[in-house]
Amino acid sequence: MNQLLEKITGMAPLTDQVIATDILMAAKAEVKNYAVAITETATQEVRTTLIHQLEDAINFYEKMADYMIDNELYYPHDMAKQLKLDQKTVETAMTIGD
């Protein structure tokens, strides 16, 4: 986002972490939604289609999580580092309105 747009909207610049986290959360929701849809479908043809879409969604989630891990934006296997990152994110969010 350029500086003029930031001033007009009052929004802080979007960081890679914010964008990547938003995409990761949306991908996780997509996986959940496909899983629920599979359990509620009435025909095998639809179920098969949804299973393929679920597999694609899982693969995308994995790629997004790997990107975040590789870029030190997500620490799923190190709770201490993840907590520190989350605290920093919260502190940053608290200063946005100032």
N, C-alpha and C positions, 0 to 999 in steps of 0.2 A: 504494500500500500504506500503511495507516495505521501510526502509530508502535507501537501495541501489537503488531500482527502482525509488524512488523519485529523487535521485541525477542524475540518468541516464536520466530520462525524463524531469527533471526540473519542475516537477509538485508538488504542495503542497499536503499534504494528504487530501483525500476526507473525509469530515465530514459527520456525520449523517444528518445534515441539508442540505448539498449540495445534497446528494444522495436522501433524501426524497423529497426535492423540485423538483428535476428532475423527479422523479417518479410521483409526483402529477401533474406536468405540462403535462407529457405524458398521464396520465390518463384523464385529462381534454380534451386534443386534441382528444383522442380516443372517448370520449362521443360526441364531436362535429362532428367527422367524421361519426359515426354511425347515428346520427340524420340527417345529410345531405343525407347519403346513403338511409335511409328510405324514404325520400321525392322523391328520384329519381328512386326507384325500380319499375319494371313493373308488377311483379306478387305478389299475396298475400302470396304465400309460402315463397318467398324470404323476403318479408316485415316482416312476422312473425318471421323468423329466425333472421333477423337484430334487431327486437324489443327485442328478448330474449338476444341477445348479448349486446344491449344497456343497458338493465337492469343490466346485469352482470358488465358492465363497470361502471355504476353509483354506484353500490354497492362497487366495488373496490375503486373508487374515495373516497367514504364516509369513508371506512376503513382507507385509506391512510391519509385523512384529520384528522380523529379522532386520529390516531397515532401521527401526527404532533402536534395537539392541546394538547394531553395528555403529550407530551414530551417538550412542550413549544418551538416548532420550527415554529409555525404558530398561528397567532392571528386574525382570520377573524372577530371577534366581538369587537376588541379593536384596533382601527386604530392608536392610539398613541403608543402602544406597538409594533404593526407591523411596523410602520415607524421607530422606534428606532432599531428594529432588522434588517430591511432592510438597514439602514444607517451603522450599524456595519458590515453587509455583504459586502457592497460596499467598506468600508474602508479596510477590509481584502483583498478583491479582488485587490484593488489598490496596495497593498504591495507585492503581489505574485511575480511580476517580479523583485523585488528588491533583 
